[in-house]
Amino acid sequence: MTSVPTATTLPELLRVTAAGTPDAPALVTGGTRWTYAQLSAEVDLAADVLAGLGVGPGDTVALLAPNTASWVPVSFGAMALGARVDAFNTWVKAYDLEHLLASSAASVLVLADRVRGSDLLAELESLLPELTDTADGRWHSDRFPALRHVVVLGDRVSAGALSWTALAAAATPTTREPVARAEDPAFVLYTSGSTSRPKAVPLCHRDLVLNGFHIGERMGVTAADRVWFGSPLFWSFGCANALMNAMSHGACFVLQEQFTPQDAAALMAAEQVTVAYLLPSMVDALVGAVAEQVRAVGSLRTGATIGRPEEVRRAVVDLGITGMCNVYGATETYGNCCVTDHRMPLEARVTTQGPPLPGVEVRVIGADGEVLPAGEPGEMQVRGRVTPGYLGDDDATAAAFTPDGWYRTGDRMVVDDEGVVSFVSRTSDMIKTSGINVSPAEVESFLASHPDVVEVTVLGAPHPSRDEVVVAFVVARTADLTAADLIAWCRDRVAGYKVPWVAAVVDELPRTGTGKLARRTLQQDAADLVTARLEETA
């Protein structure tokens, strides 16, 4: 068993590891291979760049970038200066980005110019015309008054923006004593729920270190491991879980920028990875295309995944990852709060999510607010290692937390006599698609802005490999609007995971006797729409 890290902040954790094992591999991604000493030097360089832009304690640096080598140094460099890092998702369109920039009040935005087919810089320029109107970098935005600098990771740099490459070439790395504090937010992640726009979830330094460490202990991770990760780092599964797991154990983090089953299998084999983080959709893709190649990676022995029992079982049996762990949690609980031990019997690992991690308490609450005994299903609440609350949203915080600090998960669970947690069902309308939370209210609000939409309701429907998908029912103003038109309109304007997977234009939406919208009565219709589309594409 590895000793619990004594470091209380993320930059300190990296510095301690770099001092103790400077030549150990730390990060592999693309053409980059950094030891812990080299990664630490890259963080010092990033801190110098950001310090030159005036970043200091209390500042917010927004990061909008894919899984490239720059992601970790930029994040840790900002934190070393006492700033927090707001991680934005790279599927954003202008509609999403406007809310994120306003909510974060970031003073510096570091972004990739493009991510695959998405022109992120163009989306930003549509919100911030000052970037193209000003050639000397001196501009002010009335829309985003806190924003002072835009720094681009890439070749296309707006006239009013700065180039990270140029700034780094002129910088002199300085070994600084990190000024971050254990209780300070390190990352702020944005998650959907019952509200119409994403909520800002701060995750603090010491709890990130401890939670990541204890997750790794359940998975059997050591400094000799090589942890493969191909989901986005900007989700808690990435920066709060996989990254913290690897770094708190001094392991090597093998990062894939874009997941495809063929590339993933090839990278796992080439790097002889030992640990894999998989979502159900990834398991499905790997089993369907490259199961034999993954099973041939003899080093691969453990990992983490979520999903129904049959989905977890496929990762163990079909992919040969015998020590795969089943996990449960939310962004608010630092990614995961319950994890099965890799040594538990297979049946327990596929049917339960394990006991809570050290430092975490769980309880199950009945319909009348009473604490239920072991074996009785009810809403699970979590206390211990949870976010201190949503930034700038006291109402959402009050709704999500009890007065004595328990986080209401919105999930119906069972806890047995030994404290092992099993998922039963959701109690909220939140949609979980490929591991991502999607707020029906947010998608409804966006769809309602379409000029030909009179009324809309959104809900989730089961999908064989994505858990759920987003389904929209729309009442149109004219007979010309089709479901295909509506979906295409969404794809051009909003992050891809919020786009309805299937939609239907209907004459009216069902209502209760009191006139309220009866969303749940459409559940079977939504499931039928998904089934029909799956059959069409089979």
Secondary structure, 3 states (H helix, E strand, C coil): CCCCCCCCCHHHHHHHHHHHCCCCEEEEECCEEEEHHHHHHHHHHHHHHHHHCCCCCCCEEEEECCCCCCHHHHHHHHHHCCCEEEECCCCCCHHHHHHHHHHHCCCEEEEECCECCECHHHHHHHHCCHHHHCCCCCCCCCCCCCCCEEEEECCCCCCCCEEHHHHHHHCCCCCCCCCCCCCCEEEEEEECCCCCCCEEEEEEHHHHHHHHHHHHHHHCCCCCCEEEECCCCCCHHHHHHHHHHHHHCCCEEEECCCCCHHHHHHHHHHHCCCEEEECHHHHHHHHHHHHHHHHCCCCCCEEEECCCHHHHHHHHHCCCCCEEEEEECCHHHCCCCEECCCCCCHHHHHHCCECECCCCEEEEECCCCCECCCCCCEEEEEECCCCCCCCCCHHHHHHHECCCCCEEEEEEEEECCCCCEEEEEECCCCEEECCEEECHHHHHHHHCCCCCEEEEEEEEEEECCCEEEEEEEEEECCCCCCHHHHHHHHHCCCCHHHCCCEEEEECCCCECCCCCECHHHHHHHHHHHHHHHHHHHC
